[in-house]
Amino acid sequence: MAEPVNLNRFRKAKARADRKAQASENAVKFGRTKAEKDLEKARTDKACAEIERHKLDE
């Protein structure tokens, strides 16, 4: 006789695998490297500093 299969466990494992696959796809689509993030932060900081230098004092 075959062993009984826990369908709840099977269903949850399949859902977990599906979520992991979706996360991997999203990481490829939307993910950025650390260098890209650092470069964007540096550009933003420089732009903010540029704006601050052009403000008039009251």
PDB file of N, CA, C, O and CB in Angstrom:
ATOM      1  N   MET A   1       0.829  -1.168   0.000  1.00  0.00           N
ATOM      2  CA  MET A   1       0.000   0.000   0.000  1.00  0.00           C
ATOM      3  C   MET A   1       0.882   1.243   0.000  1.00  0.00           C
ATOM      4  O   MET A   1       1.936   1.254   0.636  1.00  0.00           O
ATOM      5  CB  MET A   1      -0.948  -0.008   1.201  1.00  0.00           C
ATOM      6  N   ALA A   2       0.465   2.279  -0.700  1.00  0.00           N
ATOM      7  CA  ALA A   2       1.232   3.513  -0.803  1.00  0.00           C
ATOM      8  C   ALA A   2       1.078   4.339   0.466  1.00  0.00           C
ATOM      9  O   ALA A   2       0.090   4.232   1.192  1.00  0.00           O
ATOM     10  CB  ALA A   2       0.788   4.324  -2.027  1.00  0.00           C
ATOM     11  N   GLU A   3       2.079   5.156   0.704  1.00  0.00           N
ATOM     12  CA  GLU A   3       2.040   6.039   1.862  1.00  0.00           C
ATOM     13  C   GLU A   3       1.050   7.174   1.605  1.00  0.00           C
ATOM     14  O   GLU A   3       0.966   7.665   0.479  1.00  0.00           O
ATOM     15  CB  GLU A   3       3.452   6.602   2.175  1.00  0.00           C
ATOM     16  N   PRO A   4       0.310   7.593   2.607  1.00  0.00           N
ATOM     17  CA  PRO A   4      -0.604   8.726   2.417  1.00  0.00           C
ATOM     18  C   PRO A   4       0.199  10.026   2.218  1.00  0.00           C
ATOM     19  O   PRO A   4       1.266  10.210   2.804  1.00  0.00           O
ATOM     20  CB  PRO A   4      -1.570   8.862   3.640  1.00  0.00           C
ATOM     21  N   VAL A   5      -0.330  10.895   1.397  1.00  0.00           N
ATOM     22  CA  VAL A   5       0.336  12.157   1.082  1.00  0.00           C
ATOM     23  C   VAL A   5      -0.411  13.282   1.781  1.00  0.00           C
ATOM     24  O   VAL A   5      -1.637  13.373   1.716  1.00  0.00           O
ATOM     25  CB  VAL A   5       0.398  12.399  -0.461  1.00  0.00           C
ATOM     26  N   ASN A   6       0.344  14.123   2.439  1.00  0.00           N
ATOM     27  CA  ASN A   6      -0.247  15.270   3.101  1.00  0.00           C
ATOM     28  C   ASN A   6      -0.432  16.375   2.057  1.00  0.00           C
ATOM     29  O   ASN A   6       0.535  17.029   1.668  1.00  0.00           O
ATOM     30  CB  ASN A   6       0.642  15.756   4.299  1.00  0.00           C
ATOM     31  N   LEU A   7      -1.657  16.582   1.609  1.00  0.00           N
ATOM     32  CA  LEU A   7      -1.932  17.542   0.543  1.00  0.00           C
ATOM     33  C   LEU A   7      -1.680  18.979   0.980  1.00  0.00           C
ATOM     34  O   LEU A   7      -1.282  19.818   0.171  1.00  0.00           O
ATOM     35  CB  LEU A   7      -3.362  17.396   0.073  1.00  0.00           C
ATOM     36  N   ASN A   8      -1.908  19.261   2.245  1.00  0.00           N
ATOM     37  CA  ASN A   8      -1.645  20.607   2.753  1.00  0.00           C
ATOM     38  C   ASN A   8      -0.159  20.944   2.621  1.00  0.00           C
ATOM     39  O   ASN A   8       0.204  22.036   2.184  1.00  0.00           O
ATOM     40  CB  ASN A   8      -2.096  20.730   4.226  1.00  0.00           C
ATOM     41  N   ARG A   9       0.676  20.008   2.998  1.00  0.00           N
ATOM     42  CA  ARG A   9       2.128  20.219   2.914  1.00  0.00           C
ATOM     43  C   ARG A   9       2.550  20.401   1.464  1.00  0.00           C
ATOM     44  O   ARG A   9       3.369  21.266   1.153  1.00  0.00           O
ATOM     45  CB  ARG A   9       2.893  19.035   3.549  1.00  0.00           C
ATOM     46  N   PHE A  10       1.988  19.580   0.575  1.00  0.00           N
ATOM     47  CA  PHE A  10       2.311  19.663  -0.845  1.00  0.00           C
ATOM     48  C   PHE A  10       1.882  21.024  -1.408  1.00  0.00           C
ATOM     49  O   PHE A  10       2.637  21.654  -2.148  1.00  0.00           O
ATOM     50  CB  PHE A  10       1.629  18.514  -1.625  1.00  0.00           C
ATOM     51  N   ARG A  11       0.684  21.471  -1.061  1.00  0.00           N
ATOM     52  CA  ARG A  11       0.160  22.743  -1.546  1.00  0.00           C
ATOM     53  C   ARG A  11       1.023  23.909  -1.068  1.00  0.00           C
ATOM     54  O   ARG A  11       1.326  24.818  -1.841  1.00  0.00           O
ATOM     55  CB  ARG A  11      -1.288  22.932  -1.085  1.00  0.00           C
ATOM     56  N   LYS A  12       1.412  23.884   0.186  1.00  0.00           N
ATOM     57  CA  LYS A  12       2.233  24.963   0.739  1.00  0.00           C
ATOM     58  C   LYS A  12       3.634  24.971   0.112  1.00  0.00           C
ATOM     59  O   LYS A  12       4.190  26.040  -0.142  1.00  0.00           O
ATOM     60  CB  LYS A  12       2.340  24.820   2.268  1.00  0.00           C
ATOM     61  N   ALA A  13       4.197  23.809  -0.135  1.00  0.00           N
ATOM     62  CA  ALA A  13       5.523  23.731  -0.751  1.00  0.00           C
ATOM     63  C   ALA A  13       5.474  24.283  -2.176  1.00  0.00           C
ATOM     64  O   ALA A  13       6.391  24.983  -2.603  1.00  0.00           O
ATOM     65  CB  ALA A  13       6.040  22.269  -0.756  1.00  0.00           C
ATOM     66  N   LYS A  14       4.418  23.973  -2.900  1.00  0.00           N
ATOM     67  CA  LYS A  14       4.273  24.476  -4.264  1.00  0.00           C
ATOM     68  C   LYS A  14       4.118  25.998  -4.247  1.00  0.00           C
ATOM     69  O   LYS A  14       4.722  26.689  -5.066  1.00  0.00           O
ATOM     70  CB  LYS A  14       3.060  23.814  -4.965  1.00  0.00           C
ATOM     71  N   ALA A  15       3.324  26.516  -3.333  1.00  0.00           N
ATOM     72  CA  ALA A  15       3.136  27.968  -3.226  1.00  0.00           C
ATOM     73  C   ALA A  15       4.456  28.653  -2.877  1.00  0.00           C
ATOM     74  O   ALA A  15       4.764  29.722  -3.405  1.00  0.00           O
ATOM     75  CB  ALA A  15       2.062  28.303  -2.163  1.00  0.00           C
ATOM     76  N   ARG A  16       5.228  28.039  -1.993  1.00  0.00           N
ATOM     77  CA  ARG A  16       6.519  28.600  -1.592  1.00  0.00           C
ATOM     78  C   ARG A  16       7.464  28.648  -2.794  1.00  0.00           C
ATOM     79  O   ARG A  16       8.169  29.638  -2.992  1.00  0.00           O
ATOM     80  CB  ARG A  16       7.146  27.767  -0.442  1.00  0.00           C
ATOM     81  N   ALA A  17       7.477  27.593  -3.586  1.00  0.00           N
ATOM     82  CA  ALA A  17       8.337  27.540  -4.768  1.00  0.00           C
ATOM     83  C   ALA A  17       7.907  28.585  -5.794  1.00  0.00           C
ATOM     84  O   ALA A  17       8.751  29.216  -6.431  1.00  0.00           O
ATOM     85  CB  ALA A  17       8.306  26.134  -5.394  1.00  0.00           C
ATOM     86  N   ASP A  18       6.607  28.769  -5.954  1.00  0.00           N
ATOM     87  CA  ASP A  18       6.101  29.773  -6.891  1.00  0.00           C
ATOM     88  C   ASP A  18       6.505  31.185  -6.467  1.00  0.00           C
ATOM     89  O   ASP A  18       6.904  32.000  -7.299  1.00  0.00           O
ATOM     90  CB  ASP A  18       4.577  29.677  -6.999  1.00  0.00           C
ATOM     91  N   ARG A  19       6.398  31.467  -5.166  1.00  0.00           N
ATOM     92  CA  ARG A  19       6.783  32.790  -4.657  1.00  0.00           C
ATOM     93  C   ARG A  19       8.278  33.031  -4.854  1.00  0.00           C
ATOM     94  O   ARG A  19       8.693  34.137  -5.201  1.00  0.00           O
ATOM     95  CB  ARG A  19       6.417  32.925  -3.162  1.00  0.00           C
ATOM     96  N   LYS A  20       9.082  31.993  -4.633  1.00  0.00           N
ATOM     97  CA  LYS A  20      10.530  32.127  -4.797  1.00  0.00           C
ATOM     98  C   LYS A  20      10.881  32.384  -6.263  1.00  0.00           C
ATOM     99  O   LYS A  20      11.766  33.188  -6.555  1.00  0.00           O
ATOM    100  CB  LYS A  20      11.253  30.862  -4.286  1.00  0.00           C
ATOM    101  N   ALA A  21      10.198  31.712  -7.177  1.00  0.00           N
ATOM    102  CA  ALA A  21      10.437  31.925  -8.602  1.00  0.00           C
ATOM    103  C   ALA A  21      10.051  33.348  -9.000  1.00  0.00           C
ATOM    104  O   ALA A  21      10.773  33.998  -9.757  1.00  0.00           O
ATOM    105  CB  ALA A  21       9.650  30.902  -9.443  1.00  0.00           C
ATOM    106  N   GLN A  22       8.926  33.829  -8.498  1.00  0.00           N
ATOM    107  CA  GLN A  22       8.485  35.199  -8.791  1.00  0.00           C
ATOM    108  C   GLN A  22       9.477  36.217  -8.240  1.00  0.00           C
ATOM    109  O   GLN A  22       9.764  37.223  -8.888  1.00  0.00           O
ATOM    110  CB  GLN A  22       7.085  35.455  -8.203  1.00  0.00           C
ATOM    111  N   ALA A  23       9.992  35.958  -7.058  1.00  0.00           N
ATOM    112  CA  ALA A  23      10.970  36.869  -6.447  1.00  0.00           C
ATOM    113  C   ALA A  23      12.250  36.921  -7.281  1.00  0.00           C
ATOM    114  O   ALA A  23      12.843  37.988  -7.441  1.00  0.00           O
ATOM    115  CB  ALA A  23      11.295  36.426  -4.999  1.00  0.00           C
ATOM    116  N   SER A  24      12.669  35.793  -7.804  1.00  0.00           N
ATOM    117  CA  SER A  24      13.867  35.756  -8.643  1.00  0.00           C
ATOM    118  C   SER A  24      13.653  36.565  -9.920  1.00  0.00           C
ATOM    119  O   SER A  24      14.536  37.310 -10.345  1.00  0.00           O
ATOM    120  CB  SER A  24      14.241  34.300  -8.989  1.00  0.00           C
ATOM    121  N   GLU A  25      12.485  36.418 -10.528  1.00  0.00           N
ATOM    122  CA  GLU A  25      12.180  37.186 -11.735  1.00  0.00           C
ATOM    123  C   GLU A  25      12.188  38.683 -11.436  1.00  0.00           C
ATOM    124  O   GLU A  25      12.719  39.471 -12.219  1.00  0.00           O
ATOM    125  CB  GLU A  25      10.815  36.765 -12.314  1.00  0.00           C
ATOM    126  N   ASN A  26      11.604  39.074 -10.313  1.00  0.00           N
ATOM    127  CA  ASN A  26      11.560  40.485  -9.948  1.00  0.00           C
ATOM    128  C   ASN A  26      12.952  41.029  -9.668  1.00  0.00           C
ATOM    129  O   ASN A  26      13.252  42.176  -9.999  1.00  0.00           O
ATOM    130  CB  ASN A  26      10.667  40.688  -8.732  1.00  0.00           C
ATOM    131  N   ALA A  27      13.797  40.216  -9.064  1.00  0.00           N
ATOM    132  CA  ALA A  27      15.159  40.660  -8.771  1.00  0.00           C
ATOM    133  C   ALA A  27      15.904  40.953 -10.066  1.00  0.00           C
ATOM    134  O   ALA A  27      16.679  41.907 -10.135  1.00  0.00           O
ATOM    135  CB  ALA A  27      15.915  39.600  -7.944  1.00  0.00           C
ATOM    136  N   VAL A  28      15.678  40.144 -11.083  1.00  0.00           N
ATOM    137  CA  VAL A  28      16.331  40.378 -12.366  1.00  0.00           C
ATOM    138  C   VAL A  28      15.751  41.614 -13.040  1.00  0.00           C
ATOM    139  O   VAL A  28      16.485  42.415 -13.619  1.00  0.00           O
ATOM    140  CB  VAL A  28      16.183  39.152 -13.280  1.00  0.00           C
ATOM    141  N   LYS A  29      14.431  41.766 -12.963  1.00  0.00           N
ATOM    142  CA  LYS A  29      13.756  42.888 -13.625  1.00  0.00           C
ATOM    143  C   LYS A  29      14.061  44.220 -12.965  1.00  0.00           C
ATOM    144  O   LYS A  29      14.411  45.185 -13.645  1.00  0.00           O
ATOM    145  CB  LYS A  29      12.261  42.663 -13.634  1.00  0.00           C
ATOM    146  N   PHE A  30      13.933  44.282 -11.642  1.00  0.00           N
ATOM    147  CA  PHE A  30      13.958  45.552 -10.938  1.00  0.00           C
ATOM    148  C   PHE A  30      15.191  45.753 -10.071  1.00  0.00           C
ATOM    149  O   PHE A  30      15.417  46.859  -9.581  1.00  0.00           O
ATOM    150  CB  PHE A  30      12.746  45.672 -10.097  1.00  0.00           C
ATOM    151  N   GLY A  31      15.978  44.734  -9.873  1.00  0.00           N
ATOM    152  CA  GLY A  31      17.113  44.825  -8.965  1.00  0.00           C
ATOM    153  C   GLY A  31      18.221  45.698  -9.522  1.00  0.00           C
ATOM    154  O   GLY A  31      18.402  45.789 -10.736  1.00  0.00           O
ATOM    155  N   ARG A  32      18.954  46.335  -8.635  1.00  0.00           N
ATOM    156  CA  ARG A  32      20.097  47.142  -9.019  1.00  0.00           C
ATOM    157  C   ARG A  32      21.296  46.698  -8.196  1.00  0.00           C
ATOM    158  O   ARG A  32      21.157  46.216  -7.072  1.00  0.00           O
ATOM    159  CB  ARG A  32      19.809  48.658  -8.823  1.00  0.00           C
ATOM    160  N   THR A  33      22.453  46.867  -8.770  1.00  0.00           N
ATOM    161  CA  THR A  33      23.657  46.499  -8.042  1.00  0.00           C
ATOM    162  C   THR A  33      23.956  47.563  -6.999  1.00  0.00           C
ATOM    163  O   THR A  33      23.410  48.666  -7.036  1.00  0.00           O
ATOM    164  CB  THR A  33      24.854  46.319  -9.002  1.00  0.00           C
ATOM    165  N   LYS A  34      24.831  47.213  -6.071  1.00  0.00           N
ATOM    166  CA  LYS A  34      25.198  48.155  -5.023  1.00  0.00           C
ATOM    167  C   LYS A  34      25.893  49.372  -5.622  1.00  0.00           C
ATOM    168  O   LYS A  34      25.697  50.492  -5.150  1.00  0.00           O
ATOM    169  CB  LYS A  34      26.104  47.480  -3.983  1.00  0.00           C
ATOM    170  N   ALA A  35      26.691  49.165  -6.644  1.00  0.00           N
ATOM    171  CA  ALA A  35      27.383  50.277  -7.288  1.00  0.00           C
ATOM    172  C   ALA A  35      26.384  51.252  -7.902  1.00  0.00           C
ATOM    173  O   ALA A  35      26.563  52.467  -7.811  1.00  0.00           O
ATOM    174  CB  ALA A  35      28.349  49.760  -8.363  1.00  0.00           C
ATOM    175  N   GLU A  36      25.330  50.723  -8.530  1.00  0.00           N
ATOM    176  CA  GLU A  36      24.310  51.591  -9.120  1.00  0.00           C
ATOM    177  C   GLU A  36      23.582  52.400  -8.045  1.00  0.00           C
ATOM    178  O   GLU A  36      23.302  53.584  -8.235  1.00  0.00           O
ATOM    179  CB  GLU A  36      23.302  50.757  -9.923  1.00  0.00           C
ATOM    180  N   LYS A  37      23.280  51.759  -6.927  1.00  0.00           N
ATOM    181  CA  LYS A  37      22.610  52.457  -5.827  1.00  0.00           C
ATOM    182  C   LYS A  37      23.511  53.550  -5.255  1.00  0.00           C
ATOM    183  O   LYS A  37      23.049  54.659  -4.985  1.00  0.00           O
ATOM    184  CB  LYS A  37      22.210  51.461  -4.718  1.00  0.00           C
ATOM    185  N   ASP A  38      24.795  53.241  -5.070  1.00  0.00           N
ATOM    186  CA  ASP A  38      25.741  54.220  -4.533  1.00  0.00           C
ATOM    187  C   ASP A  38      25.894  55.407  -5.483  1.00  0.00           C
ATOM    188  O   ASP A  38      25.952  56.556  -5.043  1.00  0.00           O
ATOM    189  CB  ASP A  38      27.109  53.564  -4.282  1.00  0.00           C
ATOM    190  N   LEU A  39      25.959  55.128  -6.780  1.00  0.00           N
ATOM    191  CA  LEU A  39      26.095  56.188  -7.769  1.00  0.00           C
ATOM    192  C   LEU A  39      24.875  57.106  -7.746  1.00  0.00           C
ATOM    193  O   LEU A  39      25.016  58.328  -7.793  1.00  0.00           O
ATOM    194  CB  LEU A  39      26.289  55.594  -9.168  1.00  0.00           C
ATOM    195  N   GLU A  40      23.696  56.529  -7.677  1.00  0.00           N
ATOM    196  CA  GLU A  40      22.474  57.337  -7.627  1.00  0.00           C
ATOM    197  C   GLU A  40      22.431  58.191  -6.361  1.00  0.00           C
ATOM    198  O   GLU A  40      22.017  59.349  -6.407  1.00  0.00           O
ATOM    199  CB  GLU A  40      21.233  56.434  -7.695  1.00  0.00           C
ATOM    200  N   LYS A  41      22.857  57.622  -5.232  1.00  0.00           N
ATOM    201  CA  LYS A  41      22.870  58.371  -3.975  1.00  0.00           C
ATOM    202  C   LYS A  41      23.857  59.532  -4.062  1.00  0.00           C
ATOM    203  O   LYS A  41      23.564  60.633  -3.597  1.00  0.00           O
ATOM    204  CB  LYS A  41      23.231  57.445  -2.792  1.00  0.00           C
ATOM    205  N   ALA A  42      25.010  59.292  -4.648  1.00  0.00           N
ATOM    206  CA  ALA A  42      26.009  60.346  -4.784  1.00  0.00           C
ATOM    207  C   ALA A  42      25.486  61.470  -5.674  1.00  0.00           C
ATOM    208  O   ALA A  42      25.684  62.647  -5.372  1.00  0.00           O
ATOM    209  CB  ALA A  42      27.318  59.777  -5.356  1.00  0.00           C
ATOM    210  N   ARG A  43      24.826  61.112  -6.760  1.00  0.00           N
ATOM    211  CA  ARG A  43      24.267  62.126  -7.656  1.00  0.00           C
ATOM    212  C   ARG A  43      23.180  62.933  -6.954  1.00  0.00           C
ATOM    213  O   ARG A  43      23.109  64.153  -7.105  1.00  0.00           O
ATOM    214  CB  ARG A  43      23.700  61.469  -8.925  1.00  0.00           C
ATOM    215  N   THR A  44      22.336  62.251  -6.189  1.00  0.00           N
ATOM    216  CA  THR A  44      21.270  62.940  -5.457  1.00  0.00           C
ATOM    217  C   THR A  44      21.855  63.896  -4.427  1.00  0.00           C
ATOM    218  O   THR A  44      21.397  65.032  -4.302  1.00  0.00           O
ATOM    219  CB  THR A  44      20.343  61.925  -4.771  1.00  0.00           C
ATOM    220  N   ASP A  45      22.864  63.442  -3.687  1.00  0.00           N
ATOM    221  CA  ASP A  45      23.505  64.292  -2.675  1.00  0.00           C
ATOM    222  C   ASP A  45      24.143  65.524  -3.329  1.00  0.00           C
ATOM    223  O   ASP A  45      24.061  66.632  -2.800  1.00  0.00           O
ATOM    224  CB  ASP A  45      24.575  63.489  -1.890  1.00  0.00           C
ATOM    225  N   LYS A  46      24.772  65.314  -4.474  1.00  0.00           N
ATOM    226  CA  LYS A  46      25.411  66.425  -5.166  1.00  0.00           C
ATOM    227  C   LYS A  46      24.365  67.434  -5.641  1.00  0.00           C
ATOM    228  O   LYS A  46      24.575  68.643  -5.542  1.00  0.00           O
ATOM    229  CB  LYS A  46      26.239  65.911  -6.356  1.00  0.00           C
ATOM    230  N   ALA A  47      23.243  66.937  -6.154  1.00  0.00           N
ATOM    231  CA  ALA A  47      22.177  67.827  -6.621  1.00  0.00           C
ATOM    232  C   ALA A  47      21.586  68.618  -5.455  1.00  0.00           C
ATOM    233  O   ALA A  47      21.309  69.809  -5.596  1.00  0.00           O
ATOM    234  CB  ALA A  47      21.070  67.020  -7.332  1.00  0.00           C
ATOM    235  N   CYS A  48      21.392  67.976  -4.315  1.00  0.00           N
ATOM    236  CA  CYS A  48      20.869  68.673  -3.137  1.00  0.00           C
ATOM    237  C   CYS A  48      21.836  69.749  -2.668  1.00  0.00           C
ATOM    238  O   CYS A  48      21.416  70.845  -2.295  1.00  0.00           O
ATOM    239  CB  CYS A  48      20.598  67.681  -2.001  1.00  0.00           C
ATOM    240  N   ALA A  49      23.117  69.446  -2.685  1.00  0.00           N
ATOM    241  CA  ALA A  49      24.126  70.423  -2.274  1.00  0.00           C
ATOM    242  C   ALA A  49      24.130  71.602  -3.243  1.00  0.00           C
ATOM    243  O   ALA A  49      24.280  72.748  -2.820  1.00  0.00           O
ATOM    244  CB  ALA A  49      25.532  69.770  -2.208  1.00  0.00           C
ATOM    245  N   GLU A  50      23.969  71.339  -4.518  1.00  0.00           N
ATOM    246  CA  GLU A  50      23.931  72.388  -5.531  1.00  0.00           C
ATOM    247  C   GLU A  50      22.740  73.323  -5.290  1.00  0.00           C
ATOM    248  O   GLU A  50      22.871  74.543  -5.390  1.00  0.00           O
ATOM    249  CB  GLU A  50      23.853  71.769  -6.945  1.00  0.00           C
ATOM    250  N   ILE A  51      21.598  72.749  -4.977  1.00  0.00           N
ATOM    251  CA  ILE A  51      20.401  73.546  -4.693  1.00  0.00           C
ATOM    252  C   ILE A  51      20.612  74.390  -3.436  1.00  0.00           C
ATOM    253  O   ILE A  51      20.241  75.563  -3.409  1.00  0.00           O
ATOM    254  CB  ILE A  51      19.163  72.631  -4.525  1.00  0.00           C
ATOM    255  N   GLU A  52      21.193  73.810  -2.412  1.00  0.00           N
ATOM    256  CA  GLU A  52      21.435  74.535  -1.163  1.00  0.00           C
ATOM    257  C   GLU A  52      22.378  75.721  -1.385  1.00  0.00           C
ATOM    258  O   GLU A  52      22.207  76.772  -0.767  1.00  0.00           O
ATOM    259  CB  GLU A  52      22.018  73.588  -0.102  1.00  0.00           C
ATOM    260  N   ARG A  53      23.354  75.560  -2.246  1.00  0.00           N
ATOM    261  CA  ARG A  53      24.306  76.653  -2.494  1.00  0.00           C
ATOM    262  C   ARG A  53      23.650  77.827  -3.207  1.00  0.00           C
ATOM    263  O   ARG A  53      24.113  78.961  -3.084  1.00  0.00           O
ATOM    264  CB  ARG A  53      25.486  76.149  -3.319  1.00  0.00           C
ATOM    265  N   HIS A  54      22.579  77.569  -3.951  1.00  0.00           N
ATOM    266  CA  HIS A  54      21.943  78.631  -4.713  1.00  0.00           C
ATOM    267  C   HIS A  54      20.795  79.314  -3.971  1.00  0.00           C
ATOM    268  O   HIS A  54      20.179  80.241  -4.498  1.00  0.00           O
ATOM    269  CB  HIS A  54      21.440  78.081  -6.003  1.00  0.00           C
ATOM    270  N   LYS A  55      20.508  78.862  -2.759  1.00  0.00           N
ATOM    271  CA  LYS A  55      19.448  79.494  -1.989  1.00  0.00           C
ATOM    272  C   LYS A  55      19.921  80.851  -1.481  1.00  0.00           C
ATOM    273  O   LYS A  55      21.086  81.036  -1.126  1.00  0.00           O
ATOM    274  CB  LYS A  55      19.011  78.593  -0.812  1.00  0.00           C
ATOM    275  N   LEU A  56      18.993  81.781  -1.458  1.00  0.00           N
ATOM    276  CA  LEU A  56      19.305  83.114  -0.951  1.00  0.00           C
ATOM    277  C   LEU A  56      19.054  83.176   0.544  1.00  0.00           C
ATOM    278  O   LEU A  56      18.091  82.601   1.050  1.00  0.00           O
ATOM    279  CB  LEU A  56      18.474  84.183  -1.678  1.00  0.00           C
ATOM    280  N   ASP A  57      19.930  83.879   1.241  1.00  0.00           N
ATOM    281  CA  ASP A  57      19.741  84.079   2.684  1.00  0.00           C
ATOM    282  C   ASP A  57      18.765  85.243   2.890  1.00  0.00           C
ATOM    283  O   ASP A  57      18.740  86.195   2.110  1.00  0.00           O
ATOM    284  CB  ASP A  57      21.117  84.361   3.407  1.00  0.00           C
ATOM    285  N   GLU A  58      17.991  85.149   3.921  1.00  0.00           N
ATOM    286  CA  GLU A  58      17.038  86.233   4.205  1.00  0.00           C
ATOM    287  C   GLU A  58      17.601  87.210   5.192  1.00  0.00           C
ATOM    288  O   GLU A  58      16.935  88.184   5.545  1.00  0.00           O
ATOM    289  CB  GLU A  58      15.731  85.680   4.731  1.00  0.00           C
TER     290      GLU A  58
END
